Amino acid sequence: MTYYVVNGLGDSIDRPSPDQMRRFLEDVDVSDEEHGAAWLSTDGGLTLEWNGDGRLVYSWRPNPVRHLLHVSREKTLQLWKALADDRVGEVEAEAWQPGNGHHPHG
């Protein structure tokens, strides 16, 4: 399976190592609401997007988007590595909630 990581600033790496994945997560600026995210996507259409507010959003078209809240960078790295290794069952086993979990301030 082909996979890649991207951040909110448009930087990307094809087939990143676990260390490169970790650096992408560490570089997310949690104060940047517009660009404060990084995600791993596969050629099969699966994406795990970690946001600086701790939301992890899981999308796999055409299925509805799901999310987890209060997810650490370490937990995200674990799930990114599972997805990169085509261990989708490990990702699916999490307690995903419907929607993207975003509640704008207002």
VENGITA-V46185 format. One record per residue. PHI is phi in radians with two decimals (NA if undefined). Layout:
PHI
PHI
This chain:
NA
-1.56
-2.55
-2.72
-1.97
-2.44
-2.05
-1.13
-1.65
1.67
-1.26
-2.61
-2.43
-1.42
0.82
-1.18
-1.32
-0.99
-1.14
-1.16
-1.05
-1.04
-1.08
-1.04
-1.18
-1.13
-1.44
-1.16
-1.49
-1.16
-1.53
-1.70
-1.15
-1.45
-2.02
-1.41
-2.69
-2.58
-2.53
-1.97
-2.20
-2.02
-1.20
-1.52
1.57
-1.61
-2.43
-2.08
-1.89
-1.72
-1.86
-1.02
-1.49
1.59
-1.43
-2.01
-1.88
-1.97
-2.28
-2.61
-1.04
-1.63
-1.21
-1.12
-1.18
-2.30
-2.62
-2.23
-1.91
1.01
-1.66
-1.34
-1.07
-1.09
-1.12
-1.07
-1.03
-1.02
-1.27
-1.05
-1.12
-1.07
-1.13
-1.10
-1.56
1.10
-1.73
-1.09
-1.01
-1.15
-1.21
-1.08
-1.26
-1.23
-1.49
-1.12
-1.94
-1.15
1.44
-1.68
1.32
-1.45
-2.19
-1.05
-1.18
-3.08
